[in-house]
Amino acid sequence: MKKLIIFLLILMNLTTVTAVNETPKYKIIASSYKQEDIEEMYEVKDKLIQNYKKWVKGVDDVHQVLADHQRAFNAKYYNGLYTIVLGEGKGKTLEGKLQVSYCTSSKEIHKKSWLASMFS
């Protein structure tokens, strides 16, 4: 019995659980295929991305932040996917990655590149 317990303890130490390390994604489903519902879907996407930038600024665990903000968009967050269903959810689907880029122009990128400045 002791050998079995020791074996299980060793096995537990060798086994690691990996968390979701991928970039979180969003999926927004429009209420229908009507033009006004599709426009609403794109407005919700823009609001989500704006809010996401605020939510994750200075945060280490973006997955926890998304889980904490499910109510903000009446969304569900599971396995790295933030899903928003508008109305009946029988319309067009919009999907993408939730990424934050703090660079606003190519000029800013050029200034940050020390390697490019050596050769210019």
N, C-alpha and C positions, 0 to 999 in steps of 0.2 A: 504494500500500500504506500509506503514512504517513497519507494522508487517511482511509483506512478505520479505522486504529487510533485516530486522533484522534476520528473520528465515534463509534466504540464507547465511547471514554472519556467523551465528552460525554453519550452516551446512558446510560451507567452512572450518571453523576452526577445525571441527571434522574430516573431510576427509583428509587423508594424501596420498600423492603419493609416492609409494616406487620405488626406482631406482633398477636397476639390481645389486644385491649384490653377485651373484654367481661368482665363478671363471670363467674368460673368457675361451672360447673354440676356437679351430681352426678346420677348415675343408678344406682339400686340395683335389682337384679333378684332377687327371691326365688327360692328353690329350687323351690317349688311354690305352689299356691293353698291349701294347708292353713293353718289358723289359726296354728299354732306357727311356721311358716315366715314368715308375714306379720308376726307379732310380732317375730321375729328381725330382719327387714328394718328395722322401725322402731327397734329397739334399735341396730342398726348405724348408722342415720341419725343418731340422737342422739349416739353416740360420735364419728362423723365430724365433726359440727358442733362438738362440744366440742374435739376435737383441732385442727380447722381454726382455731379462735379462738386457740389456743396457738401453732400453727405460724406464723401470719401476723403476729402481734403484733410491730411494729417492723420488718417486712420490706417492701422495696420491690417485689420481684418475686414475687407470689403464685403465678404460674404455675410458676415454678421450684420453689417450695416444694412444690406439689402433685406435680410430677414427682419430686421427691426423696423423697416419702412414699408412693409407690405400694405399697411392700411392707407398709406398716402395715396395709392392708386387703386385700392381695392384689388391688389395683386396677390399672386401666390409665388413664393420663391422656394424652389426645390432643385437640388442637384445642379446649382449654378445657372438656372434659368428663371428669370423674372418674367412671369406671364401675366398680362393684363387682358381681360376679356371685356370688351365694350358691349353693352346691351345684350343682345341675343348671341353674339359671337358667331354669326353665320356668314361673315364677310371675308374680305381680303385679310391676309396675314402679313405682318411686317416683322422681320427678324434681323438681329444684328448683335454686335458685341458692345458691351458697356466699357468703353475705354476713355481715359482722360488724357488729353494732350494739352499740356500747358504752353506749348509753343504756338504762337499765333501767326507767324509768317516765316518765309524762307530766309529773310534777312536775319531774324533772330537765331535760326539754326546755324547760319554761317558764322555769326559772332561767337557761338558757343563751341565751334569746332577749332581746336588749337592746331590740329593737323593741317587743315586747309589754310590757316593763316601762315604756317611755315612756308608753304609753297606759293603764296600769292605775292 
